[in-house]
Every structure is written in C-alpha cells, then in structure tokens.
C-alpha cells in the first residue's frame, strides 16, 4: 500500500492520527479489542517537533516520517497479530513541557498507547520517561539520556540510538588508525552532550590517549571562542566535537575566528545537523569552515545501491512524508518492526513485561529484520544497542539525497 503525505507537516497541526492498514483487518472486523484477528487497532504514538524551528523541525520530520513508514511496512506484512496498526503523531514543538502535556492528554483521553516513540532531542526523552515508566508503557528513544537505556531505572524504555560507549568505541578505533595521541573534547549542554563529554574523557584516557582538555558550552551561546581557545592551549592532535543544530554553526564560526587549524571529528549529532550538508550561504558545505571536519555516520546513512532493505525503507519514507535530514534520524523506521516481532513472541501487546522480555531476545531482534541498524543487541543489562566500530564510518560532509550521504 501507499498513503498520502502526512498533513501534519504544516506547523499548525498539533495532533494527527493515521490508520495505516495493509492486509491486516477488514471491514468485517469485530473490533472486540482482543489480541486475535479482528481486534481493535494496535495504538502507537510518535512525538515530534515538526512545527519547531530550523534543524529541530527537519530532524523531527524525518523521525516522524520514519515512524509512519515503519507502520506502513508492518501493515503490509499483515499487521501485528492480525490487527492493523494505528499511529498518532503528537506535535511537541521540540519542547519538553509541550511533550509532557500532549502525552498526558493522550493517555487521559485515549488510554495508554501500546508503544511510544519520540523524535528527540534528549531533553524530550528526559521529560517523558517518568510518565512512561509510571504507566508501564514500552517506549523507543532516538535521543538517549543517562538512564534511558538502563533497565534498573527505566525498565520499559529502549534506546534506538547507539549507546555513548559504542559511539566512543568507534572514535577510539578511528583515532588509533589515524595515529592520534592527544585529544581535546568540546561538547554541548544537552543531557546527551554532557554524557558524551564525561564518558569521552574516561574512555579516551582508558584507551591510552592523553586528554588535553574537556570543555562544555551552553547550547544557547552564540560564541564558543573562549572554550576553543582554552582547548587550543593543550595543542591536541584532534578535536572531538559534540554539537547539534545551530550551536554547530557557532562552533565552526568560532574555530574560523580563532584561526585554529586542527582536525575535527564530529559525533553523530554533528552528522545529523543539516547545516553541514547545505551549501553556502544557507549552510557550510564546501566552505573552509568544514575543511578539517569528518563526522560519524552509520553504514545505512551512506547510499549503497545493493542494500535493498535500506532502499525499501527510503522508498516507504518518501511515500509517507519528507526526509529532511540524514537517516541517522530514521531509527523510528525500525520501531514498529521490533515491536511486531516482540508482540508475536509475547503473544500480545497487553503485558509490557512480556514485551520487554521479548525485545531482549536475540532471536526476536533477528526476526525483526531492521534496516537502520542491522542488529540492536538489547540485553537484560542495557536497553540500548551494542554497535561495533565496524558499523560506523567517519566521512567528510557531503550532499544528502533522500537522507543518505552520496559516495
């Protein structure tokens, strides 16, 4: 099946519900609410700030579109336990307070959804998790926080983005290959940025690198020259950078202002910022500001004509809406696939503990046949992916076509 482009792209839309029916269910369905054939639709919710500003809106649009496409794929497979899947988009404007309000309103009026997804940033995850944990609602996050993948803290929460240790592991492997010894770190003030900075320092030191400096900046700041000047004093071989959205532009401007000619390795937040894939004057692609920059991506964010699984995901996303950022923001495409496999293992969607047990089963993860990450490898100790360094690459900024950097 194919469906119309999501009307909620317009910033004024607050809530949109789309029932994506494949061969699951029909006009003669009984609607008895059971887990068997003909039951009420399985309800999924995706929060996303499509009505936010700038890069936040672009990334949320990609994430919400991925969620819609995922449901399309699942319904084309027959739904979940012979029930069609209904997905509702809650517009959060990338504002944690709005996200909490919308989620509470939905639960109060519609009841608990079977699954909740978000579209980042990590501040949204941080605000939502207490509600989701209290209500025992299974959720997938694309903006991890310190405890979002810890089953002891949030037992029903799963991170789709690789864990910070996995991201850092790929930095270690790449920096070793390049022969770097002295490393400086610059990170933002989001929950993810703070975690990246603190774990980065210990991870790099444990791997034998000398960390010459570790500076954080306020995400609301317009100039990072002071932090960069302090890091420059340590004369590092490389600057490891966490920056997302507008702050990335200010970091690059500050580097140019300072005249510091140092290799810069950006994390996935850098790769997720459209600025680096947009030519001047609207972006920095092709300018001297990114001449020293390489950035961390997954293999799925690099176009491969032979990768039919990823290419099918892209096709479905283009039918569902807009891809306005790289596929590193398309984790939600894997959400409904994972949930379908878990529900079929658990025999239903009403027992969140059974769903959690299924999601950490390696055979269930294999059966999901996910596309953005080939294997999430959740386990009982960490509800976050375990991604080996060979699934990452560090590439220079380049043109994005349908969410993928072109070779």
Secondary structure, 3 states (H helix, E strand, C coil): CCCCCCHHHCCCCCEEEEEECCCCCCCCCCCCCCCCCCCCCEEEEEEECCCCCHHHHHHHHHHHHHHHHHHHHHHHCCCECCECEEEEEEECCCCHHHHHHHHHHHHHHHCCCCEEECCCCHHHHHHHHHHHHHCCCCEEECCCCCCCCCCCCCCCEEECCCCHHHHHHHHHHHHHHHCCCEEEEEECCCHHHHHHHHHHHHHHHHCCCEEEEEEECCCCCCCCHHHHHHHHCCCCCEEEECCCCHHHHHHHHHHHHHCCCCEEEECHHHHCCHHHHCECCCCCECCHHHCCEEEEEEHHHECCCCCHHHHHHHHHHHHHCCCCCCHHHCHHHHHHHHHHHHHHHHCCCCCHHHHHHHHCCHHHHHHHCCCCCCCCCCCCCCCCCCCCHHHEEEEECCCEECCEECC
